[in-house]
Structures are given as C-alpha cells and as structure tokens.
Amino acid sequence: MPPKKRFVLTFLYVPATIQFAWCYFWLTRPYVNTALYEQGLERMPFQGRMLMIVPMRLAHSSLVLGWFADFFKLSQFWFPRPVAPEVMVQAAINVVSLLVVGWLTTRIYQASSQRRLLTPLVYPLVLVACGATYVMHTVQNFRFIYDLPSLAFFSGAMYLLYFRKHWAYFAALFVVATINRETTLLLLPLYLINEAAIGRNLRWTRAFRLRTLLPVLSLAAFWGAWQLLVRHLFAHNPSEFYPRINWNVKSLLAPQAWPQLLSTSGYLLIFVIAMRKKIVDPRLRAWLWLVPVWFVFMFVFGILIETRVFGELIPFVACATTLIFEEILAERMGVSEPGPELVLPEPALRIGKAA
C-alpha cells in the first residue's frame, strides 16, 4: 500500500477506535463497582482481577485528570454521568488496548497471508467484531473494567506465539495478564498447540516434550498460586464465584437466546469453523483446537450469553476470517498461487537463552 494511503487509513482508524470506546461506555452498564473495587471490597471473582486497581487509584488522586473530568462535565455528549477521573482513565486504557489489538492482529495477518491483499480490512474487522461481542446485546449488556486490557494481553500472547519469540516474553506477559484476569489459563493450551504445529502437521508429541512442558507447568503453577492468594486476600468479600452450568444449559435450550449466543466476534467464529479448510496458514488452522477447550471452560465458569467471555478470541477470528476472504477472492478471480507454499519456522524453545 502506498505510504499516503496507509497514513490516511491510520488517521481514520484512530477516531473509529475512539468512537467504539465511547459507544462502549454509553451502551453498556458497568457491572463492577469501581469505588468498591479500588478499596478491595468488590465481589469475587471480580475483586481478584487486581491489575486495574493501580490505574484506578492513580486516577482517583490525580489533580490533572480531575481537571479533565471537570472539562468534560461541561458537555453531555462524551461520557455518561458522573464523569470522574477514573472514567477518563478507563476510556484511555480502552482506546490504547484496541489500538494494540488492531495492530497486532494486522501483523499476524501480514505474516500468515501469501498475498496480503486485504491488509486494510483487518483493523475495521477487529472493531466490528468487538462491537458485536462487547456491545450488541439485548440482555446481560455489561462492561467490565478489565475486559479490553485482557483482549490486548491475549493479542500480545498470540503475537509472541505466532512469531515464536523467546518463551520469557510470553511468560512475562502471562504473569501480568493473569493479575488482570484468570482466563490466561487458556493461553497454556494455545502454547502447546502452537508448539505442536509443524508445517501442515500437528505433532502432539512435540507438545509433551520436557522443554515444552517445563514453561507451561511453571506458568500453570504461578496461575494456581495467584488464585489461592487472591482467594485468601479477599476471603471475606461477597462472592459470585460458582459454576454457571445450569444457566448455560437454559440459554442453549432457549431459541430466543441463540442470536446473541452466536454473535460472538460478529458471527464470524461459526464462519471460521465452517470454512476452516480455507485458512491457508496451517498454524492458524491448528489454533482452532483452542475453541472447544475455550467453550468447555466458559460453559462451566462463564455465562455464554455474555459473548464477552469469548472476546479474547477476536484477534484469531479476525485474522482467520481475512485469510478466508482472501482465499475465496483469489479463487473467484482465478489468481494463481503467489509463490511457494508458506513455510513456517520450526518452533524453538531454549530455556535460559534466546531461541
């Protein structure tokens, strides 16, 4: 793409991202009481997702952000009342998170595509998928302070895995992301799948080698220790931590719930599953094995009709969807293969030194 067009598109993507962040505030309701959350008094498991306490407390004590909040109070259009410094920080975090997600998803697409015909489509597709997943609800239309940061962390993890960066980067991100939200546990099976994907084959024996299992088991131990710690710290808090199996069974049996259940990632997750053979990148096609694992985990601990519980899959779904569209377009136009088949690098995990 010519640099001028790239600049124009980037210039347009930023206000589009801000618009989504504003809609996210206006059209959803906060489920977590941020005042209680800052004090460590909110319900579990929400209180145990502690990372966002830091920016919330900093915002609460910031004179500069207080001035900005007073400025935005003069208009009724930008933020729902009351406009507080904490709201300003949440908005900024959400915008930055979305920018990170869009950029990283685009990078993965560019590396996995043989033609890169649809690069400009990736970022808007991410925003559309986010809109359907986090906002387009008739019931359970809630927002959570840690959701979009969690999406950004998962995007970062997928980026590190796809480009086979040193495992220490993944481990550092995993630790920080776990403090934000415990769904990072689902990154560990993705790590194993990624290590097992070699060329067009999925060699599960590679996933269970010692040098693959060692970092996974170490991170799983950290994850378990962190969960025990937060449950001890907030043992006296009210709790909503219990299995949601009965709720999810009722949702699956109610036809009126099906449209919202299917709306995750802008209805594209089902499309990707159905058209998976057209995903030209074998490694991304292998990542589809994470979807059933994710569904089982959320069937037990999440509320499926809150499609936000599948939100962290958006980078993968957006990238896979773009690859499928590109392949269909090439077939319809009779475009020949651009060159030799994409050759993926061998996974290299070196404990203590760069791969």
N, C-alpha and C positions, 0 to 999 in steps of 0.2 A: 504494500500500500504506500502511495506517495506520502512523504512526511506531512504535507499540508493537510491532507485528508485525515491522517492519523491524529493530528493536533485538533482538528475540528471535532472529530468524534470524541476524543478525550475531553474536550471542553464541554461537550453536551452530556457526557456520561456523569460528570460531577453533579450538575443540577438535577439530573434524573435520580441520582442516588439520594440527594437531599430531599427531593420530593417524596421518595419512598419512606425515608426516615420520618418525615412529617406525618405522612398518612399512617404510619405505624403507631405514632403517638395518638393521633386523633381517632382512629377507627378501632382501636383495641383498648382493653381495660387492664391496668396493672393488677396482677394477682399477688405480688409480693409487696407488703407494706415497707417502703424503704426506710421510714423512720425507725420501725422496729428492727429492720434488717441491719441498719447501722449500729444499733445498740446490742445486737446479738440476741434479740428476743423474738425473732420471727419463727414461724413453724418449721419443723423439719419435714422433708429434707432440704427445703429452700435455704434455711439458715446455714446449712453445711456447705453451701456453694459460696465460699467466702471471698473469692478474689475481688469481686466488685465492691466489697466493703471499703477497700482502700480509696478508690476514686470518689466514692460517695462521701466519705468523711473529709477528704481533702476539699471537695466542693463545698461542703457544709461550712467550712471555716474560711473560705476564700472571699476576700473583700472584692476582688476583681470580678469574680463570677457573680457575686451578689449585685454588682453594678450592672452587668449584662442582663441579669434576670429582671432588674427593675426597668431596664430599657425595653425589653420585650413585653413587659406587662402593659406598656402603652398601647399595644396593638392586640386585637383579639384573634388574629388570623394565624399566628405562627405556632403557638404552643397551647395546649389545653390548660385551664386553670387548675391549681395555682402554679404560676411559673416560679420555680425555685432553682437555685444553683445546681442542685442535684439533677434536675431535669435537663439543664443545659449540658451537663457532663454526659448524661445518658445519650443525648442526641449526638454529641460529638463522637462518642465511642461507637455508636451505631453506624454513623457515616463512615468512619475510618474502617470499621470491620467490613462493611460492604465493599468499599474500595479494594481492600486486601483480597476479599473473596473473588471479586471480579477479575482482578489482575492475575492472581494465582491460577484460577480456572482457565484463563486465556493462555497462560504459559503452558499448562498441561496440554491443552488442545493443540497448540502450535507444535509441541514436541511429538504428539501422538498422530497428527494428521500427515498424510503423504502429500497433500496439495495445499493446505491452509487457505482454501477458498473462502471460508466463512468466518474468518477471524473476527470481523466487526460484529458478528451475530452473537458471540459468546457472552459478552457483558450484558447486553439487553436481556438475553435469555436468563441469565442469573437473576436479574431484577424481577422479571416476570415470574420465575419460579418462587422467588422469595415472597412476592405479593400474594400468590395463591397459597403458599404454605403458612405464612405467618399472619395474614390479614383476612383473606377471603373465607370467613367462617360465618355461619348462621348461629351456631352455639359454641360454647367454650372459646369465645373470642378474647383470649387473654394474651398479655405480653409479660415476659419475664426479663429481668434486667440482664441476665447472663446469656440469653439465647443467641444474639448476634455475635457477641465475642466468642461463644462456643463454635459457631459456624466458621468464624475466621480461624480459630485454632485447628479445626478439622481440615480446613483448606490448606493450612500450612503443613499439617502432617501428611496429607495426600501429596503435596508438592515434594516434600522431603523423600517420601517413599518412591514416588514415580521416578525422580531423578537420582535415586539411590545415593543420597547424601549420607555422610557418616552417621552411624547409629546414635552418637552422642547428641547430635542436634535434635533428633527425634525424641530422645529421652528427656532432654531439657524442656522441649515443648510439651511433652506428655505431663511432666510434673506440674508445670504452670497451669495447663489446661485442666488437669484433674482438680486443682484447687478451685477452678471456676465451676466445673460440673463433672459429675461422676460418669457421664456417658463415654468418657475417654476409654473406658474398659473395652469398648467396641473397636478401638484402634488396634488392639492387640491381635485379634483375628485377621484384620486387614494387613498387619505387618507379616503374619505368617503366609497369607495368600500371596502377598507381593513377593516374598522370598521364594515361594514355590513356583511362580510363573516364570518359565524359561522359554523364550521363543513362543511357539504356538502350543506348547505343552504345559500342563500343570503337574509338576512333580512333587507330590506331597511329602516324599521322603526328605526333600530339602528343607521343608518347614519344621521338621522334627530333629534336625541336626543340633548338636550341642551349641554351636556358635550362633544358631538362630534362636534356640530356646533360652539361652542364658539371658540376653537382654529382655526378652518377653517375660520370663519368670521374675526377673528383678523388678521390672515395672509393675507387674501384677502384685508383687509383694508390697511395693510402695502404695499402690492403689488401695489394697486391703488395709494397710496400716493407717492410711489417711482416713478411710471410712470409720475405722474404730476410734480414731482420735476425735473426729467431729461429733460422733455419737456420744462420746464421753463428755466433750465440752458442753454440748447442748442437750444433755440427758433430761433436763427439767423443762425443756421447751415443749409446747404442744407439738403434735406430730400428725402428719398425713402420709407417713411412710408405711404403706401396706400394699400387697398385691392388688392389681386392678383387673384381674381375670374376669370376674363377674361383669364388670362394667363393659369390658371389651366384647364379651360374648353377646351381651344385649345389643351393642352397637352393630355387630356383624349380622345380627338377626333382624335388624330394623332397616327395611329398604330406604326409608327417608334419610338414613344416615350415610348411605353408600356414596352419594355425590361428594359429600365433604370428605369421606374417608379416602376417596380416590383422587382428591385434588392435590395431594402432596406433590411438590415440585411441579405445579401447574399441570397435573395429569400426565406428566411425562415419564414418571417412573414405570408405569404399566407399559407405555410405549417402548421404553428402552428394553424392558424384559421381553416383550413380544418380538422386537426387531434386533435382538442381541447379536445375531449372526452377521449383521452388517457393521458391527463395531470392528473396524479394521485393526485396531491395536489389540493384540492378544492379551496384554497385561490388563488393560482396562476391562476387557471382556471377562477376565478371570476375577476382577474385583466384584463382579455381580454376585459371587458367592457370599459376599458380606450381607446382601439384602435379606436372605432368610434368617441369618443369625440375628440381624437387627430387628426383624419383625418379631421373632420369638422373645427377645429381650424386652421389647416395648410392649408386647402382649401381656407380659407379666407385670412390668413395673411402670409402664406409661399408660396414657389414655389415648388410644389410637385415633379417636375423632379429633383430638388436638393434633393436627397434622404437623405442628411444630416439632413433635418428637422425632420426625424424620428429616428435619431441616438440614442436619449436617451432611445429608447425602446429596444436597443440591450441587456442589461442585462436580461430583462424579456424574450426576444425571445430566447436568447442562453440557458437560464435555462430551459424554457419550451420545446425547441427542444431536449435537452439532456434527459429530462424526457420521452418524447415521444419515442425517440430512445430506451431508456432503457426498456420501456414497450413493444415495438414491439419485441426487442431482447428476453425478458423474455418469451413472448408468443411463439415465434418460437422455443425456446429451451425447452419449456414445464416446465419452472421454476415455482414452486408453490409460493404462497404468502409468504413473509418472516416472517410474524407475523401479529398481529392485525392491523387493519386499522389505518393509521396515524391520530392521534387526535391533532387538533390544539388548542393552548391555547385560552382561552376566551380573547377578547380584553378588556384591562383595561386602562382607561384614568382617571388619577387623577390630577386635576388642583392643582398645588402647592406642590405636593409630588409625590414620585416615585410610579409607578404602581406596 
